[in-house]
């Protein structure tokens, strides 16, 4: 039953996700974030002063032109034309960030602190700089200077690369290279089918990208998608960082992109004459042992269903972010237990439009993308419940259940 204080989604948009070094590589980080902030209001013809606060996921400040305390959310919201009086928070929960931004916005709304907020995030792998440490006090006059690429063996210096940990967990679950490659191919195929059906037009903002010569290039598709992917091509790729099964083909790319969702109370939406696209039913956050990342979404799914007093039978469609192919494979297996019939039922409704392997994974933007894709998918189906889950560095995870009337 609908209530005036329900937290509802009234607008949700994102940029296309660019490949590493692709079409979005020259867009300044703050400008990238401003694109969906501006558009999420434009889509519903809403004045920027309606927004009470902005919650913004960031995963790395070194890509900003001001790497020291860049206040990315504030800089982007000012560029987007929001009032300078709009408070904001930029925070880092790695890949979980943008979904958690929606959670923080919903929590503040439910507390009565605010009535409307923009939640989302941005990532630009392409603008990641090469680092040189120690020069400040070492005073190099002769000798080599060591340069560091923060994108190499992506992960955390005091822990294994996330690919290594994920590979180990997948091996424990009996999930090998072929199964992961098959899931990766499925992601591309599902994305291609969804794209051809026009499913992404609701959420993607076509961008005009200036070219050195001629007219601007209009980007209206995610650049990570490879329509010519095949099992044969995937099987030829070498594994990374000494893993048994993880390759560039069954993992997402390092992508550029930004997402934004406008949430508010149902009462405020009705006052403004806005359509409620979806209702936020339940959200949870969890954390487990730092080397168990692929299990994170599975545990978050169990927790959010329990919190909502629902079962998987109530859920029409699921997305589990493909941080690696093994993440949805492990998490669905964890949720299903030893029941093969249940496992098939879960996987049949999981990532039906593809996920990060085909769409791309600008880490701190992906969580909001999942929520918006599920929102529009339910709308096309005539309503129902959907569940999204995403893991993040060192094994945190969020899950969200939404409802479309």
N, C-alpha and C positions, 0 to 999 in steps of 0.2 A: 504493500500500500504506500502510495506516494505521500511524502510529508514536506511541509514548507521548508524545513531545515535540512533536507537531503542535500548532499554535495553532488552537483551535476556538472557534466561537461557540455559546454555550449559551442565550442569551436576548437579545432585541432588541426594543425598543419605542420609541414616540415619541408626542408629543402630536399632536392634529390641528394642522394649520398654519392659523393665523388670518390673515385679511386685515389690511392696514394699517388701524388704527383699528377693527378688528373685535372678535370675542368675547374675544380674549386681551389686549386693550390695557391692561387694568387689573391684570394679573398682574405682580407684581414680578419683576425679572429673575432673581434668585437662586431665588425660589420656582418659576419656570418651569423652570429647570434641574433642580431637585430632583424634579420630578414623574417624569420617566423614570428618573432614578437610583434612586428608591425602587421604582418599578414593575418595573424590569428584574430586581431581586432577588426581589420578591414573586411574579413569574410562575413562578419555579422554586423557591419556598419556601426561599430561601437566607438564611442569617444574614449581615448586613452585614460581619461581621468576616472573611469569606472574601476580601473585596476587598483586594488588596495596594496598589493605587495607582489614581488616577483621572487620565485624560488628557482634557482638555476644551478644545474649540475655542471661542474668543471672537474677535469681529471688531471690537468697539467697546466701550470701557469707559465712555463717556459716558452710556450708557443705565442704568448701575448707580447706585444711590443713593450709592455711594462711588466716584466716577469716578477718584480717584487711587489707584492700586494696589488694585483691588477684590478680588483673589484670588477670582475668580468660582467656580472649581471648588471651592475649599475652602468657601466660604460655602454653595454649593448642596449639597455632600456632607454638611455638618453639618445643614442643614435636612432632608436626606433620611434622616437617622438613621444614617449611617455613623459608625464610631468616629472620635473626634477625632484618633486616632493615625494615620489614613489619609493618606499623602502624596498630593499632587496637583500638577498643572501646568495652568495656563491659558495658552494660546498662540494666536497669531494668524497664520494663513496664508490669511486672507480665506476665500473659498468652499471652499477645499481643506481647511479646518481639521478637520472632523469625520472625513473619510476618513483624513486624516493622523494623527488621534488614534488610530485603530485600528492604523495602521502603527507608531506609537510604542509602543503597548501590546504589539504583537506582537514588536517588536524587543527590548523589555525582557524579555519572556517567553523569547524564544529565547536571550538572553544569560544566562539563569538568575538574573536579579536578582529576579524575581517569578514567581508562578504564576497569578495571576488579576488582572484589571483591568476597570474600566469605562471605556469610551471613547465620546465623543460630543461634543455641543456645543449651544449655545443662541444664539438671536438674537431681539431684540425691537425691530423697527423702530418700533413704535407708541410706545415710551417714549423715543425719541430726542429729546433736548432741543434747543432753539434756543440757539446759542452767541453770546456777546458776548466779543470778545477785547480785550485791551489796557487794560481799566479799572483793573487793579491799580496801574499806575504812571502812568496819564495823568490821573487825578484829575478826571473830568468835573464841571464845575459848571454850565456852560451849553452848549447845542448838542445836536445829535442823537447818538444812540448807534447804531452800526451793528450789526444783528443778523444772524446767519448761520445758514442752514439747511443742515446737513451732508448732507441727503438730496437737495438740488437738484443736478442735473448729476452724479449719483452717480459717483464715481471718485476721482481723485487730482489735487490742485491743480497739481502740476508736470507733469502729463500730460493728454492728451485724456480726456474722459469715456469710460468703457469702451464705451458704446454707439457712439460715433463710430469708435473703433478697430475694433470688431467689424463695423460697417457697411462700412468700407473693405476689410477682409479678405474679407467675403462678396462684395463687388463684384468683387474680383480673381478669385474662384472662379466668377464668373458666376451667383451665387445672388441672385435679385432678390426684390422685395416679394411677388409672388404665391406663389412657392415657400415663403417664410418664413411667410406667412399659412396656407398649406395645411398646413404642419407644425404650426403652432399649433392649428389645428382638429383635426388628427389627435391631438394630445396630449389635448385635452379629450374627444374621442370615446373614445380608448383608456382614459382615466381613468374615464369614465362606465361603460364596459363592465366594467372591472375592479371598480369599486365595486358595480355591480349584481350581479356574480358573487360578492361577499363577500370579495374578495381582500385588502382592507385591514384586515379585522377582526383579523388576526393581529398587526399592528404598531401600530395606533392605540389609544391609551388614551382611551375616552370621558370627557369632562370635563363636570362639572356647573358651569355658569357662572351665578352669582347674577344675578338680574334686579331692577330697581327695584321691580317689582310682580309678584306671583305666584310660581310655582314656578321653580326654576333651569332654565335651558336646557341640555339635554344636547347637547354638540357631539361628533359622532362622524364627521364628514366634513371634508375640507379645504375651507376657505372660498373658496379661490382658484378652485375649479372652477366653470365657468359652463356649465350644461347647454344653454343657449339660444344658445351661440356658433354663428355661421355665417360662411361666407366673405364674404357680403355685409356683415355687421356689421364684420368685421375689416378689410375693404377701405375702410370709411368713416373709420377712425381716422387721425388726423394723425400724421406721423412726429415723432420727438423730436430735439432738439438739432441740427437741420439735417441729419439723416441721410437717406439715400435710401429706406430700407426699414424701419427699426426703429420700432415703435410699442408702445404699452402692451399691445396685443393679442398681438404675437409675441415679447414679453419676459415674464419672470416678474414677479410682484408683489413688493412689499416686505413680507415676511411675518414673523409671529411663530411661534416653535416651538422645540422641543427634542427631542433624540434621545439614546438611550443603548444601547450594545451591551456585553454581558458576554462577555469572552474569557478563555480559560485554556488550560493544557496539556490534552491528551487524558487524560493520566494523572490530573490533578486532577479533571477532569470525571467520570471513571469512579469515582474514590474517593468522590465526592459523590453518585454515582448519577444523574448528569444526562445527558440526551440531547444529543448533539452535533448541533446544527442544521446546521452547515457547517464546513468546514475552510478556513482562509486559506492559499491556495496560493502566491500571489506578489503583491508590492506594489512599486510604484516611484513616484518623484517626479521631475519634470523642470521645467526653466524655459527659456523661449525669449525672443526679443526682446519687450519689454514691450508693444508695440502689436499683437502677433499672437495675442491670447488665443484666438480660435476654433480655432486649430490645436493648442492645447495638449493636449486630450484625444486627438487623433489620434496625436500623437507619443508620448504616454504609453501608449496602447494598443499601439503597435508595440514599445515597449520592454518592457512587461510580458509580452507574448507571447513575445518573444525570451528573456527571463529564465526563463520557465517552460518553454521549449522546446515551445511549443504554437503552433497556427495558429487562425485564425478558425473553421475547420471544426470545431474541438473545442468551440467555445463555443455553448451553446444559446440564451442570451439576453444582451443587452447593455443597459446604460443609460449614456447620455452626458447629463450634466446640461444642461438647457435654460437656461443663463445668458441666452441669447437663442436663438430658433429657429435662427439661423445657426450656432450652435456645433456641434450634432450634424450639421447639413448639411455644414458645412465639414470637420469631422473625419472623417466617413464618406467623404467624397470624397478626402481626403488618404490615408486608409488604402487605399481601393480603387484609387487611381491612375486610369488611363484605362480601366479595365475596368468597363463599365456593368453587366454581369451580376453581378460581384462587389459593386458598389455597391448594387444592388437586394437582393442576399442579405443584406448587412450591415444595410441599413435595415429590412428586413422583420422582423428580430429585435431591433431597437433601440427602446427606450422603448415597449414593448408595453403597459405599464400607464399610459402618460403619463409626464410628468416635470414639471419645475419650472413650466412655463407653466400647467399645470392644477393641480398639487399645491401649488405655492407654493415659495418659496425663502428661508427664513430662513437666510441665507448660511452661517453657521458650524455649522449643524445638518444641512445637506443631504447631505454626504458619507456620513454614517452611515446616513441614510435610504436612500440608494441601495443600500448593502450589505445592509441588512435586507430591503428589498423583493425584491432578487435572491435572497436566502436563502430566503424564503418561496415565491417563484415556482418555484424549483428543486424545493423540497419537494413542491409541488403537482404537478409534472411527473414526480415519481418519481426525481429526481436529475439529476446532470450538472454541467457547469461554466458559470459566468456571469462576466461581466466588467463592472465599473463604472468610469467615468472622470469626472473633474470638473476644470474649470479654475477659476482664481482670479485676483484682481486682479494686474495687471501680468504676466500670462501665466506663472503657475506651474500645474502640473497634477499630479494623482495618478491612478493606475489600480490596480485590485485585481482579482485573480481568486480566486474561491471555488469550492469543490466541495461538493456534497451527495451523500451515498452513496445 
